């Protein structure tokens, strides 16, 4: 009879664990609250159980153990390492102590462990409610701004944001409380510097590092990971310092006991004060790193080792067999509802691309990401060369084009600049796709804004200063590439109308962009309003502008 293993979660991030366990000849019993989760059909047996219900999971595990045996329990990329540890400890399966798992699941406990052990980490305090007024915000914090506010018990950057002034604190705490199961929020002093992700296998006190990756974080005041690249580009001395801090943190939480076995995932920063630990989770990572990035880069499957330990075996196969680079890049959307998605086949055909994970789909609402679970999808590429891997992932991500439905109140509000503001901050959130300086903004306001009439073809009032600016959007598209995306999606030629407005530079830029300079008859010209939509919302904003315009002309 096959050995049985319980795997918590049947989502995309648990897919490699289910696949590898079956390859190892194990009988996979997969638990998830969602019977429609993507990997349910690949399990040997599925049970619908809420992963927060540790007592319910324990009762089910005991029944399996009494009905033919149960060799182990594990998870990867979920919030529920404490549920795994609870069951393992209660019924005598391999794992880490439940108290250690709690230390790694609750940020208040985590920071206290770091503080007690002298692990470099930010100062912190915990709230159970938002400050009632500005005076409370000022007097309350025992350290200066900026700070970071987050729920004590969630992952994926949900409810996490930077706060630069007392006027922002109450709103940020309220947002974080909405993501906290326990009703607690942690406020930490802000750590500057580049950020890194690290995975490790932990077996009987021995910590084996399974990859150190550069994280690419954008869109303040939130912390949105638009990708990561492995291995890190930083020097070996920095890597050693970062990993020393990480291993100190793992030990301080009690994960690396002499008789325990499990995994650890960490976020570390190389701050102006030296390496500082962000967080440590008692599991392998959920951001593609353990299941895809590190295996592509090194030939090592950390999840296989985690499964081996879960069923009482010594982890094997942790020595890298190659030294490649793997790059993961995300693609996102402005707010709205998806009408169509194109470019997937083109993206898949980019040399070096290994996987495309798509979260958005036609008919689904999308939003500009405020955390790492509201992105539209991810691309992974691998190559022996770092620039080649990163370039392939970025090119593929730019190839995927999401068209939004028109009309839509959220999209319209975003394009009109009436989206949510960062309270007390210097700029609106979400940010413009293209950030214009004062000179370009002045030139934009001087453009004519004719009202297109008739049913003929449309042409563009040239904006040569923008076309030659070198500015790029969220995904690295320049102005010309963005215009080309608009033309591809809509099927409209959209030539520049340089001669008609007496602007010879418009003709030159039109030729440079592959756009013919011609008279388009009775359709009319698109001026300042079109360019504002492109600048605010990228190719999506311009396509929405055209779709809404043409809808109203019919």
C-alpha positions in Angstrom: 0.0 0.0 0.0 1.3 3.5 -0.9 2.4 5.8 1.9 -0.1 8.6 2.3 0.7 12.3 2.7 -1.7 15.2 3.5 -1.0 18.4 1.5 -2.7 21.6 2.6 -3.9 23.6 -0.4 -4.9 22.8 -4.0 -4.0 26.1 -5.6 -1.4 26.9 -8.2 1.3 27.3 -5.6 0.7 23.8 -4.2 0.7 22.2 -7.7 4.4 21.3 -7.6 4.0 19.6 -4.2 1.0 17.5 -5.5 2.9 16.6 -8.7 6.2 15.7 -7.0 4.5 13.7 -4.2 2.8 11.6 -6.8 6.1 11.2 -8.7 7.6 9.9 -5.5 4.9 7.2 -5.4 3.0 8.8 -2.5 -0.8 8.7 -2.2 -1.8 12.4 -2.1 -4.6 13.5 0.2 -5.2 17.2 -0.6 -7.3 19.5 1.6 -8.7 22.8 0.6 -11.8 24.9 1.4 -12.5 25.4 -2.3 -13.6 22.3 -4.2 -12.9 24.2 -7.5 -9.3 24.9 -6.6 -7.0 24.3 -9.7 -5.2 21.2 -8.5 -8.1 19.3 -6.9 -8.4 17.0 -9.9 -4.7 15.9 -9.6 -5.0 14.7 -6.1 -5.5 11.0 -5.3 -8.1 12.0 -2.8 -9.6 15.4 -2.1 -11.3 16.6 1.1 -13.0 19.9 1.5 -11.8 21.3 4.8 -11.0 24.9 5.8 -7.3 25.1 6.3 -7.7 27.4 9.3 -9.6 24.5 11.1 -6.6 22.8 12.7 -8.8 20.7 14.9 -10.9 19.5 11.9 -7.7 18.6 10.0 -6.4 16.8 13.1 -9.5 14.7 13.3 -9.4 13.8 9.6 -5.7 13.0 9.9 -6.3 10.7 12.9 -9.0 8.9 10.9 -6.5 8.3 8.0 -3.9 7.1 10.4 -6.2 4.6 12.0 -7.4 3.4 8.6 -4.2 2.3 7.0 -1.7 4.8 8.1 -0.5 8.4 7.4 3.2 9.2 6.8 3.2 13.0 6.8 1.6 16.4 6.3 3.0 19.5 4.7 2.2 22.7 2.8 3.9 25.2 0.6 2.9 28.7 -0.3 -0.1 29.0 2.1 -0.7 30.8 5.4 -1.3 27.5 7.2 2.1 26.2 8.4 0.7 26.4 12.0 -2.1 24.0 11.0 0.5 21.6 9.7 2.6 21.8 12.8 -0.4 21.4 15.1 -1.4 18.2 13.4 2.1 16.8 13.1 2.8 17.5 16.8 -0.6 16.1 18.0 -0.5 12.8 16.1 3.3 12.1 16.0 4.3 13.0 12.4 7.6 14.7 11.4 7.6 18.5 11.5 8.4 21.5 13.6 7.0 22.5 17.0 3.6 24.1 17.0 5.0 27.0 19.0 7.7 27.6 16.4 5.1 27.7 13.7 3.0 30.2 15.7 6.2 32.3 16.0 6.5 32.4 12.3 2.8 33.0 11.6 2.2 35.9 14.0 4.2 39.0 13.3 4.0 40.2 16.9 5.4 37.0 18.2 8.0 36.9 15.4 9.3 40.4 16.1 9.5 39.6 19.9 11.6 36.5 19.1 13.9 38.5 16.9 14.2 41.2 19.6 15.0 38.7 22.3 17.6 37.0 20.2 19.2 40.2 19.0 18.4 39.6 15.3 18.6 42.8 13.3 14.9 43.8 12.7 12.8 47.0 12.9 11.4 48.5 16.0 7.6 47.8 16.3 4.5 48.3 18.2 1.1 46.6 18.0 -2.4 48.1 17.7 -5.9 46.7 18.1 -7.6 49.7 16.7 -7.0 52.8 14.6 -5.8 56.0 16.3 -8.8 58.3 16.9 -7.2 61.5 15.8 -4.0 63.1 14.6 -2.7 63.8 18.1 -3.1 60.1 19.0 -1.1 59.2 15.8 1.7 61.6 16.8 2.0 60.6 20.4 1.5 56.9 20.0 4.5 55.8 18.0 7.7 55.3 19.9 9.8 55.7 16.7 9.8 58.2 13.9 8.2 58.2 10.5 8.2 56.6 7.9 6.7 53.4 9.2 5.1 50.3 7.7 1.7 49.1 8.8 0.5 45.5 8.2 -1.8 42.9 9.8 0.0 40.5 12.2 -1.5 37.4 10.5 -1.7 37.6 6.7 0.6 37.1 3.7 1.0 38.4 0.1 1.4 42.0 1.3 -2.4 42.2 2.0 -3.1 45.3 4.0 0.6 46.3 4.1 1.7 49.8 3.2 4.2 52.5 4.1 3.1 55.6 6.1 5.0 58.8 5.9 3.1 61.1 8.2 0.6 61.0 11.2 -2.3 62.0 8.9 -2.0 58.7 7.0 -1.7 56.4 10.0 -5.4 56.0 10.9 -6.5 55.1 7.3 -3.6 52.6 7.0 -4.3 50.9 10.3 -8.0 50.6 9.3 -7.0 48.9 6.0 -4.7 46.5 7.8 -7.3 45.6 10.3 -9.6 44.5 7.5 -7.0 41.8 6.6 -6.3 40.6 10.1 -8.1 37.5 11.4 -7.1 38.4 15.0 -7.9 42.1 14.9 -4.3 43.2 15.4 -2.0 45.4 13.4 1.8 45.8 13.7 3.5 49.1 13.0 7.2 48.9 12.3 9.9 51.4 11.6 10.6 51.5 7.9 13.7 49.6 6.5 15.3 51.2 3.5 17.4 49.4 0.9 17.0 46.6 -1.6 15.0 43.5 -0.7 15.7 39.8 -1.1 13.8 36.5 -0.8 15.4 33.3 0.5 14.1 29.7 0.9 15.7 27.1 3.1 15.2 23.4 4.0 15.7 22.8 7.7 16.5 19.3 9.0 17.5 18.4 12.5 19.2 21.8 13.1 20.8 22.0 9.7 19.7 24.9 7.5 20.3 24.4 3.7 19.8 27.6 1.7 17.7 27.1 -1.5 18.2 30.3 -3.4 18.6 34.0 -2.8 16.7 36.3 -5.2 16.5 40.0 -5.8 12.9 41.3 -5.3 11.7 44.1 -7.6 9.3 46.2 -5.5 7.2 49.1 -6.9 4.2 51.4 -6.4 4.5 53.1 -3.0 2.9 53.4 -0.5 2.3 49.7 -1.2 4.9 47.0 -1.7 4.1 45.3 -5.0 6.6 42.7 -6.1 6.7 43.0 -9.9 9.1 40.2 -10.1 12.2 38.6 -8.8 15.5 37.4 -10.3 17.6 34.5 -9.1 20.4 34.4 -8.3 20.9 37.8 -6.8 23.3 40.3 -8.5 24.8 41.4 -5.2 28.4 40.6 -4.2 29.2 37.4 -2.2 30.0 39.4 1.0 26.6 40.9 1.0 25.0 37.5 0.3 26.8 36.0 3.3 25.7 38.8 5.6 22.1 38.5 4.4 22.0 34.8 4.8 23.7 34.9 8.3 20.9 37.3 9.4 18.3 35.0 7.9 19.7 31.9 9.6 19.8 33.7 13.0 16.2 34.6 12.5 15.2 31.0 11.6 16.9 29.7 14.8 15.4 32.5 17.0 11.8 31.3 16.0 12.5 27.7 17.0 12.2 26.2 13.5 15.7 24.7 13.5 15.4 22.3 16.5 17.6 19.2 16.7 14.7 16.8 16.2 12.5 18.9 13.9 12.3 19.1 10.2 10.6 21.7 7.9 11.3 24.7 5.8 11.7 28.5 6.1 11.1 31.4 3.7 12.4 34.8 4.5 12.4 38.4 3.3 15.6 40.3 4.1 16.7 43.8 3.4 20.2 45.2 2.9 19.5 48.5 4.7 21.8 51.4 5.4 22.3 49.8 8.9 23.2 46.5 7.4 21.1 43.4 6.8 17.8 43.4 8.5 15.2 40.7 8.6 11.7 41.5 7.3 9.8 38.3 7.9 10.3 34.5 8.1 7.6 31.9 7.4 7.8 28.3 8.4 7.2 27.0 4.9 8.6 27.3 1.4 7.7 30.4 -0.6 4.5 31.1 -2.4 5.7 33.4 -5.0 6.9 30.8 -7.6 10.4 30.7 -6.1 10.5 27.2 -4.5 8.3 25.5 -7.1 9.7 27.1 -10.3 12.4 29.8 -10.0 15.0 27.9 -8.0 14.5 24.6 -9.8 14.9 26.3 -13.1 18.0 28.1 -11.9 19.7 25.3 -10.0 18.2 22.0 -11.0 17.2 21.5 -7.3 13.6 21.0 -6.2 13.2 22.2 -2.6 9.6 20.9 -2.5 10.9 17.4 -3.1 13.1 17.7 -0.1 10.3 19.1 2.0 8.1 16.1 1.1 10.9 13.7 2.0 11.2 15.3 5.4 7.4 15.3 5.9 7.3 11.5 5.5 10.3 11.0 7.8 13.1 10.7 5.3 16.4 12.7 5.1 16.2 15.4 2.4 18.3 14.6 -0.6 19.2 16.2 -4.0 20.0 19.7 -2.6 23.2 20.2 -4.4 22.8 22.4 -7.5 23.4 20.8 -10.9 23.5 24.0 -12.9 24.0 27.7 -12.5 21.3 29.5 -14.6 19.3 32.7 -14.0 15.5 32.5 -13.7 13.4 35.7 -13.9 9.8 36.1 -12.8 7.9 39.2 -14.0 4.3 40.2 -13.3 1.8 42.0 -15.5 -1.0 44.2 -14.1 -4.0 46.2 -15.1 -5.7 49.5 -14.4 -9.2 49.2 -12.8 -12.1 47.8 -14.8 -13.6 44.6 -16.2 -11.7 42.4 -18.7 -13.1 42.3 -22.2 -10.3 40.2 -23.9 -6.7 39.2 -23.5 -4.4 38.8 -26.4 -0.7 38.1 -27.0 -0.5 34.9 -24.9 0.8 32.8 -27.8 3.3 35.5 -28.7 4.5 35.6 -25.1 4.9 31.8 -24.9 7.0 31.9 -28.1 9.6 34.2 -26.6 12.8 32.1 -26.3 13.5 31.2 -22.7 10.0 31.6 -21.5 9.0 28.6 -19.4 5.6 29.4 -17.8 2.8 31.9 -18.0 0.4 32.1 -15.1 -2.8 34.0 -15.9 -5.1 35.2 -13.1 -7.2 37.6 -15.2 -9.9 36.4 -17.6 -12.7 37.9 -19.8 -15.5 39.1 -17.6 -13.4 39.3 -14.5 -13.0 42.5 -12.6 -9.4 43.7 -12.2 -7.8 46.5 -10.2 -4.5 48.2 -9.9 -2.6 46.0 -7.3 -2.4 47.1 -3.7 -1.0 43.7 -2.7 0.6 40.7 -4.3 -2.5 38.7 -5.0 -4.3 41.2 -7.2 -1.9 41.1 -10.1 -3.1 39.8 -13.5 -0.5 37.2 -14.0 3.2 36.2 -14.1 5.8 35.1 -16.6 8.9 33.0 -15.8 11.9 32.7 -18.1 15.2 30.9 -17.6 18.5 31.1 -19.4 22.2 30.6 -18.6 22.6 34.4 -19.0 21.1 36.9 -16.5 20.2 39.6 -19.1 18.8 37.1 -21.4 16.5 35.6 -18.8 15.3 39.0 -17.5 14.8 40.3 -21.1 12.8 37.3 -22.1 10.4 37.5 -19.1 10.0 41.3 -19.6 9.4 41.0 -23.3 6.8 38.2 -22.7 5.0 40.3 -20.0 4.8 43.3 -22.4 3.3 41.0 -25.1 0.2 40.2 -23.0 -2.4 42.9 -23.7 -5.6 43.2 -21.6 -8.5 45.1 -23.1 -11.1 46.4 -20.7 -14.9 46.7 -21.2 -16.3 50.1 -22.0 -18.2 51.9 -20.5 -17.0 51.2 -16.9 -17.3 53.6 -14.0 -14.1 52.5 -12.3 -12.0 52.7 -15.5 -13.5 56.1 -16.3 -12.8 57.4 -12.7 -9.2 56.2 -12.9 -8.6 57.9 -16.3 -10.2 61.1 -15.0 -7.7 61.0 -12.1 -10.4 60.6 -9.5 -9.0 57.3 -8.1 -8.1 56.9 -4.4 -5.4 59.2 -3.1 -2.5 58.3 -0.9 -3.5 60.3 2.2 -1.1 63.1 2.9 1.2 61.7 0.2 2.8 63.6 -2.7 0.9 61.9 -5.5 -2.2 59.9 -6.3 -2.4 56.2 -6.1 -2.6 54.4 -8.5 0.2 56.3 -10.3 0.1 57.3 -13.9 1.5 54.8 -16.4 3.9 57.5 -17.6 5.3 60.0 -15.2 5.6 63.3 -16.9 7.8 66.1 -15.8 6.7 69.8 -15.7 7.9 70.4 -19.2 6.0 67.6 -20.8 2.9 68.4 -18.8 3.0 71.9 -20.1 3.4 70.6 -23.6 0.5 68.2 -23.1 -1.8 71.0 -22.0 -0.9 73.1 -25.1 -2.1 70.3 -27.5 -5.3 71.0 -29.3 -8.3 68.8 -28.4 -10.5 68.6 -31.4 -13.8 66.7 -31.2 -13.7 63.8 -33.7 -16.6 63.9 -36.0 -18.1 61.6 -38.7 -17.4 58.0 -39.2 -14.0 58.1 -41.1 -10.6 57.0 -39.8 -9.1 58.7 -36.8 -5.7 60.3 -36.8 -3.5 61.6 -33.9 -2.5 65.1 -33.1 1.3 64.6 -32.7 3.0 64.8 -29.4 6.6 64.6 -30.4 8.0 65.6 -27.0 6.4 62.6 -25.4 7.2 60.2 -28.3 10.9 61.1 -28.0 11.0 61.3 -24.2 12.3 57.8 -23.5 9.6 57.3 -20.7 8.3 53.9 -20.0 5.1 52.5 -18.5 4.6 50.1 -15.7 5.9 47.2 -17.8 8.7 49.0 -19.6 6.8 49.9 -22.8 7.9 53.2 -24.4 5.5 55.6 -26.0 5.9 54.1 -29.5 5.4 50.5 -28.3 2.3 51.6 -26.3 0.9 53.2 -29.4 1.6 50.0 -31.4 -0.3 48.0 -28.7 -3.3 50.3 -29.1 -3.2 49.8 -32.9 -2.9 46.0 -32.5 -5.8 45.8 -30.1 -8.2 48.1 -31.8 -7.3 47.4 -35.4 -7.2 51.2 -36.1 -4.2 52.6 -38.0 -4.1 55.8 -36.0 -1.7 57.7 -38.2 -0.1 60.9 -36.9 -1.6 64.0 -38.6 1.5 66.2 -38.8 0.9 68.0 -42.0 -2.7 68.8 -41.3 -1.7 70.9 -38.2 1.5 72.3 -39.8 3.9 70.3 -37.6 6.7 68.8 -39.6 8.2 67.2 -36.5 5.0 65.2 -36.2 5.7 63.7 -39.6 9.2 62.8 -38.6 8.0 61.1 -35.4 5.2 59.4 -37.2 7.8 57.8 -39.6 10.0 56.8 -36.6 7.1 55.1 -35.0 5.9 53.3 -38.1 2.8 55.5 -38.3 2.0 56.9 -41.7 1.4 60.7 -42.1 -1.7 61.0 -44.1 -5.1 62.8 -44.4 -7.8 60.6 -42.9 -10.8 62.4 -44.2 -13.9 62.9 -42.1 -13.0 60.8 -39.1 -11.2 63.6 -37.3 -8.2 64.0 -35.0 -7.5 62.8 -31.5 -5.7 65.3 -29.4 -5.0 66.1 -25.8 -7.7 63.8 -24.3 -6.4 60.8 -26.1 -2.8 61.5 -25.0 -4.0 62.0 -21.4 -5.7 58.6 -21.5 -2.5 57.0 -22.8 -0.3 58.7 -20.2 -2.6 58.0 -17.3 -3.5 54.4 -18.1 -1.0 53.3 -20.7 -2.2 51.3 -23.7 -5.2 50.2 -21.7 -6.3 53.8 -21.1 -5.9 54.7 -24.7 -7.9 51.6 -25.9 -10.6 52.3 -23.4 -10.8 56.0 -24.6 -11.2 54.8 -28.2 -13.7 52.0 -27.4 -15.8 54.4 -25.4 -15.5 57.1 -28.1 -16.5 54.7 -30.9 -19.3 53.3 -28.9 -20.8 56.8 -28.5 -20.4 57.5 -32.3 -22.4 54.5 -33.4 
